[in-house]
Amino acid sequence: MDNINHTDLISGFNNLKQLEISVKSAQKMVGTATMSMDEETLQHAENSLNDAKDLFKRAYSEQTGVDDEFFQTQEQLLQQCEQQLNTARQ
């Protein structure tokens, strides 16, 4: 079973797959939150986005250079989520 603690994630996936899943989760959370505009849901989406950004930083620091395109895509997706969340909160 996965243990999510906003700083340490434990799962059977490698870092890249874990990052991909985290980014997809953040996308879904942000989408749901910006549709509902519920403050608690927006906060959960922000937490999910921050978790994904932390995972990105960790995975990126360990990269070997062969996954540049993957990291660029994930970074763009995270930026889109952050922009969507910021727009909703304005």
MINU-935449 format. One record per residue (C-alpha): x negated, y, z negated; residue in one letter; residue number from 1. Coordinates in nm, 2 decimals, decimal comma. Each point is the difference from the previous one (the first is absolute). Layout:
N
+--------+--------+--------+------+-----+
!     c1 !     c2 !     c3 ! type ! seq !
+--------+--------+--------+------+-----+
!      X !      Y !      Z !    A ! NUM !
...
+--------+--------+--------+------+-----+
***
This chain:
90
+--------+--------+--------+------+-----+
!     c1 !     c2 !     c3 ! type ! seq !
+--------+--------+--------+------+-----+
!   0,00 !   0,00 !   0,00 !    M !   1 !
!  -0,13 !   0,35 !   0,08 !    D !   2 !
!  -0,08 !   0,24 !  -0,28 !    N !   3 !
!   0,04 !   0,37 !   0,10 !    I !   4 !
!  -0,15 !   0,25 !  -0,24 !    N !   5 !
!  -0,05 !   0,31 !   0,22 !    H !   6 !
!  -0,37 !  -0,06 !  -0,02 !    T !   7 !
!  -0,08 !  -0,37 !   0,02 !    D !   8 !
!   0,18 !  -0,24 !   0,23 !    L !   9 !
!  -0,04 !  -0,37 !  -0,01 !    I !  10 !
!   0,12 !  -0,22 !   0,28 !    S !  11 !
!  -0,10 !  -0,28 !   0,23 !    G !  12 !
!  -0,06 !   0,24 !   0,29 !    F !  13 !
!  -0,33 !   0,14 !   0,11 !    N !  14 !
!  -0,05 !   0,38 !  -0,04 !    N !  15 !
!   0,11 !   0,09 !   0,36 !    L !  16 !
!   0,32 !  -0,20 !  -0,02 !    K !  17 !
!   0,07 !   0,14 !  -0,34 !    Q !  18 !
!  -0,05 !   0,35 !   0,13 !    L !  19 !
!   0,23 !  -0,07 !   0,30 !    E !  20 !
!   0,28 !  -0,13 !  -0,23 !    I !  21 !
!  -0,05 !   0,30 !  -0,24 !    S !  22 !
!   0,03 !   0,25 !   0,29 !    V !  23 !
!   0,31 !  -0,17 !   0,13 !    K !  24 !
!   0,15 !   0,00 !  -0,35 !    S !  25 !
!  -0,07 !   0,37 !  -0,03 !    A !  26 !
!   0,16 !   0,07 !   0,33 !    Q !  27 !
!   0,32 !  -0,18 !  -0,10 !    K !  28 !
!   0,00 !   0,17 !  -0,34 !    M !  29 !
!  -0,05 !   0,35 !   0,15 !    V !  30 !
!   0,27 !  -0,07 !   0,26 !    G !  31 !
!   0,25 !  -0,11 !  -0,26 !    T !  32 !
!  -0,09 !   0,29 !  -0,23 !    A !  33 !
!   0,03 !   0,27 !   0,26 !    T !  34 !
!   0,34 !  -0,14 !   0,11 !    M !  35 !
!   0,14 !  -0,01 !  -0,35 !    S !  36 !
!  -0,18 !   0,31 !  -0,13 !    M !  37 !
!   0,03 !  -0,15 !  -0,35 !    D !  38 !
!  -0,27 !   0,15 !  -0,22 !    E !  39 !
!  -0,08 !  -0,34 !  -0,17 !    E !  40 !
!  -0,03 !  -0,17 !   0,34 !    T !  41 !
!  -0,22 !   0,28 !   0,13 !    L !  42 !
!  -0,23 !  -0,05 !  -0,30 !    Q !  43 !
!  -0,02 !  -0,37 !   0,06 !    H !  44 !
!  -0,08 !   0,07 !   0,37 !    A !  45 !
!  -0,27 !   0,24 !  -0,11 !    E !  46 !
!  -0,15 !  -0,27 !  -0,23 !    N !  47 !
!   0,01 !  -0,26 !   0,28 !    S !  48 !
!  -0,17 !   0,25 !   0,23 !    L !  49 !
!  -0,27 !   0,07 !  -0,25 !    N !  50 !
!  -0,06 !  -0,37 !  -0,06 !    D !  51 !
!  -0,04 !  -0,05 !   0,37 !    A !  52 !
!  -0,24 !   0,29 !   0,02 !    K !  53 !
!  -0,21 !  -0,14 !  -0,28 !    D !  54 !
!  -0,01 !  -0,34 !   0,17 !    L !  55 !
!  -0,10 !   0,17 !   0,33 !    F !  56 !
!  -0,29 !   0,18 !  -0,18 !    K !  57 !
!  -0,12 !  -0,32 !  -0,15 !    R !  58 !
!   0,03 !  -0,21 !   0,31 !    A !  59 !
!  -0,16 !   0,27 !   0,22 !    Y !  60 !
!  -0,30 !   0,03 !  -0,23 !    S !  61 !
!  -0,05 !  -0,38 !   0,04 !    E !  62 !
!   0,04 !   0,00 !   0,38 !    Q !  63 !
!  -0,26 !  -0,14 !   0,24 !    T !  64 !
!   0,08 !   0,22 !   0,29 !    G !  65 !
!   0,19 !  -0,26 !   0,21 !    V !  66 !
!   0,34 !   0,11 !  -0,13 !    D !  67 !
!  -0,02 !   0,37 !   0,10 !    D !  68 !
!   0,31 !  -0,01 !   0,21 !    E !  69 !
!   0,20 !  -0,17 !  -0,28 !    F !  70 !
!  -0,11 !   0,26 !  -0,25 !    F !  71 !
!   0,08 !   0,29 !   0,23 !    Q !  72 !
!   0,35 !  -0,14 !   0,05 !    T !  73 !
!   0,06 !  -0,05 !  -0,37 !    Q !  74 !
!  -0,13 !   0,35 !  -0,08 !    E !  75 !
!   0,24 !   0,15 !   0,26 !    Q !  76 !
!   0,29 !  -0,19 !  -0,15 !    L !  77 !
!  -0,08 !   0,12 !  -0,35 !    L !  78 !
!  -0,03 !   0,36 !   0,13 !    Q !  79 !
!   0,34 !  -0,04 !   0,16 !    Q !  80 !
!   0,15 !  -0,13 !  -0,32 !    C !  81 !
!  -0,15 !   0,28 !  -0,20 !    E !  82 !
!   0,13 !   0,26 !   0,25 !    Q !  83 !
!   0,35 !  -0,15 !  -0,01 !    Q !  84 !
!   0,00 !   0,00 !  -0,38 !    L !  85 !
!  -0,13 !   0,36 !  -0,02 !    N !  86 !
!   0,26 !   0,12 !   0,25 !    T !  87 !
!   0,28 !  -0,17 !  -0,20 !    A !  88 !
!  -0,11 !   0,17 !  -0,32 !    R !  89 !
!  -0,01 !   0,35 !   0,15 !    Q !  90 !
+--------+--------+--------+------+-----+
***
